[in-house]
Structures are given as structure tokens and as C-alpha cells.
Amino acid sequence: MKAEAEEGTRKREQLFMEHELKRKKMLVEANTSLQHEKLKINMDREIAKLEAIERRELEFQHLRKK
């Protein structure tokens, strides 16, 4: 009877650990996805800034030629 109780406890602990592992994997995946989105947004923002600088430079060069 004691062995059965220990086996039940071991199985519950194993299920708990498996559940925790799945939960933590999901958190890591969600965090990775979020970091990827943040990186993409920052990259798009930097590209937009560079494009604006290029446009201003072209406008300035055009005005200098006049």
C-alpha cells in the first residue's frame, strides 16, 4: 500500500513537472515572438528615419543646384 502511494505521488510530481515544462516553453516562445516583433518594429523605424534623411539630403542638393 505504501508503494502504491509513493507511485501515485511520483506520477503526480512527474505530471506537474511536465506541465511546468510545457508552460515555460510556451512562455519562452511567446517572449521570443515578442522580441522578434519589437526588433522588426525598431528596424522599420530606423529604415524610415534613414529614408527621411535621404529625402532631406536630396532636397537640399536640389536646392543648392538652383
Secondary structure as GFF3:
##gff-version 3
##sequence-region A 1 66
A	DSSP	alpha_helix	2	65	.	.	.	ID=ss1
###
